[in-house]
Every structure is written in structure tokens, then in C-alpha cells.
Amino acid sequence: MKIPKQADTTEFKELAVKRVKDGQSIRAVVKELGLGDQTLRHGITASAEGQLNGAGSRVVTPEERELSRLRAENGRLKRENEILKKANGVLRKGCAVKDAWIAGQGNAFALTEMCDVLDVSISGYRAWKRGGRPDRQRLTDRQMLALICSIHVELKGAYGSPRMTRELRTRGFSASQERVERLMRDNGIRARHKRRYQVTTDSRHGLPVAENLLSRNFTPAAPNQVWTSDITYLWTDEGWLYLAIVLDLFNREVVGWSLKPRMTADIVTDALTLAWFRKKPAPGLLHHSDRGSQYASHAFQDKLKEYGMICSMSRKGNRWDNAPTESGFNRFKNERVHGVRYATHAGIKAAAFEYIEVFYNRKRQHSTLGYKSPTQFLAAWLSGQQEGKLVA
């Protein structure tokens, strides 16, 4: 079974190219975003020639961009499917089994691709090749504190002591919850605090609204069965921006998003279009939102009908009917927005891209998912489905 990948839309590619121009290596950006190496290099070349921003004499047609994207995506999917087929059963094994399998496939696949699919760190694999993983390195309190501080800065204060403990263990260090909690408390290291909820959408309109078909059933059995959507606001020195997201409740992945200076219907239709373009769900998917005028608009309702989706809306004034999406906004604001001053729209747009595409979807531990990231949880589920088919 194929793992759905992110679509290389023009906006997505522009932001990926910007990360390279800001100093990151192509290899690092390829790994963190799951892009093909050639896809990113082509994007950099196109940017230099003015093909992404409209400058220069040559203009690449939408058909050419789509063809290039499909070629790169098909190549990437083919390689990762080959890895999954050959590594059948390995995903559920320990690190040593995965390391041994990777070592035997060195001539068949790229190391970064194998480590990404099998959820193995490259540093851990290389340590295993040198004679063993540093699975339980014992650190002094001073060393442990230095490591905690480093991770705290790296993850921009996202983790409290429970997730910090798991992160340390994932990186190969022995760490107890009590010890990590003590070191963080004694040294004033804490996760960003939650802020109070504020309403961003207006349900005082005369447009038709839908029934609440979701009824707080936040645990669908498979991906692309239930999506939820909402809008939040972000302040910069250049004025307000509004962020709309589409969340797959199965693995809590942000499958679509849009960031605009006005909270009109196009912000939610653009987020939904990106989600559909990436995942191509079958007709019958349940889409849940609040009763805001953007979601009740004719433009958005027409888009739901075009994609064969069923509309569900929260009860009036009951924000808990869409709690997972609200939690997603809280995490983003706590970990990237509160306490940070953004001078420009471009600055917060880059921060949103980094948080959603690089950190949240691919790396951030999610307690609802057994402390896996959304993409890790989905990959493990797809592997289990494939194993079940082979057994049957």
C-alpha cells in the first residue's frame, strides 16, 4: 500500500527553496520535507531564473509544473514502496533488526530514504555500524542538563518533561521521568503555556448550516475518513494574518492549510483544495467545521460537493465539538507564536511552514498517537495493513 506524500505545490516549493537560500543544505531540506533531491534542485534553478516568482522572460506553464511534480512524486513513491515491500515486517522490529536490514540494502536504496521509512536515525545507524548503538548512555546531571537545554532550544520550547524524556530516550540516552522533571524544574525550563481560547469565526449569518454528524467521534478507523477544519488569527507588525487548516482525525496530520490577510471564504476553500490535491480521498469523507460564514458559504459548500464530501458542523457555541483542531492551533501558538514578535507577513508564513510541514507532521510526538508523529503513525498503520494482506 502506498504512503500518501505531500504535494509539491508552487507555494510549498517556494518555501522549501527559501529554506535552502536561508542556509540549510539541500540534503537536510530533502530529508525533513520528503522531497526528491531533483525536485528541490529544479525548484532552486527555476527560482534563479524567475520561474517561481514571475520574474525573467520565461514562464513555466501550470501543466509543465504539474508534470514535473508528478514525475518526481512518482519516483519517490516507487522507491519508498520498494523499501516497504522488501522490509516487510521490519517496521515492527527493534532497532538492531532495522539496522541490519539497512546495512544489507546499501546498494539498493539511499540511506536517508531507508532511515526515513523505517523511522531510524542516521546517527543511530552509524553508531550501530561502529559496534553498537548508544542505547543507554549514562550522563551526569550537568551533561543531561546541557542536552535538555539544547533540545529545548532546537524544538523552540515545545516539550515539557514527559515528551522531553521520550525525546532523550529516542536519541539514545537513559532518562527517567523524575530526573528530567527535576532538572527542568530546578533550572526554569518549561514548555510554553497554553493561552485562553478566543473565537475567530462568526456564525451570525443567514446561510444554511449542517447537522453535527461527527458527534465528537474523534477516532476514525482509517485515514481520509474524517477531516476537521478551523481558522485562527496571527499578528505581525504588518497586520493580521489568518491561518486555516484541515486536519485528518485518524493521525492528526495537517493535510491542508492556507494563510491569508483576510478571513474570507477563499482561505478555507484553498486549504481544502490543497488537502484534496495531496490525499485524493474517495467520495464520502466527512468534513467537520464550525458554523462560521466561511464554511457555510456557497463557494465552500460547492467545493465539498465537487469532492464528494459530507458536511458536518459543530453545534452553536460549542467549541468542544471541534476540540482536536483547536488543540492543534493551541500547540502551534504556544510553540511558535506566543512570546515571539514577527515583523512581516513573510516571517510568520515561514514559521507556519516550518512548524506544520517540518516539525508537527513529521517529528512532533503526539500523545494520542502513542507519542509518534502523524507521519510515523500513518507509516506504521500502513505497514500493518500490508502485513495483514500478505498473511491473508
Number of C-alpha atoms within 10 A of each C-alpha: 11 14 16 13 17 19 20 24 14 16 11 15 21 18 15 26 22 15 17 18 12 8 8 13 11 19 14 13 19 20 16 16 18 19 22 23 16 13 17 22 15 15 21 22 13 18 19 13 16 16 18 20 14 12 12 12 8 11 15 12 10 10 9 11 15 15 12 16 19 14 12 19 20 14 13 18 16 13 16 19 16 15 19 23 13 12 18 15 14 16 19 13 10 10 20 14 13 21 24 13 15 22 15 9 15 11 9 12 14 12 15 16 18 25 19 17 19 22 16 19 18 15 14 21 21 14 15 18 13 9 8 12 18 15 16 13 13 13 13 9 12 10 11 19 17 12 15 21 16 12 17 19 11 10 16 14 18 22 21 18 22 14 19 22 21 19 19 19 16 14 15 18 19 17 19 15 13 11 14 22 18 14 17 19 13 9 11 9 19 15 18 19 15 13 11 6 11 8 10 13 17 11 17 10 12 8 14 11 21 16 13 17 15 20 14 13 10 18 13 14 11 14 19 23 19 24 30 25 25 25 25 19 20 18 16 16 10 12 12 15 18 18 22 22 27 28 25 25 22 21 25 27 23 23 25 25 25 21 24 17 15 13 21 14 17 17 23 28 23 19 22 27 19 21 23 18 16 17 17 13 16 12 15 14 18 18 23 28 26 28 26 22 21 25 28 23 20 14 14 21 17 13 15 21 12 10 17 15 21 17 22 22 24 23 18 14 11 10 15 12 22 22 14 18 25 18 13 19 20 20 19 17 21 20 21 20 18 15 10 12 12 18 13 14 20 12 12 21 19 14 15 21 17 19 20 21 20 17 17 22 23 21 19 22 22 17 11 13 15 9 16 19 23 23 22 22 20 21 20 17 15 18 23 16 12 18 14 10 10 9 6 6
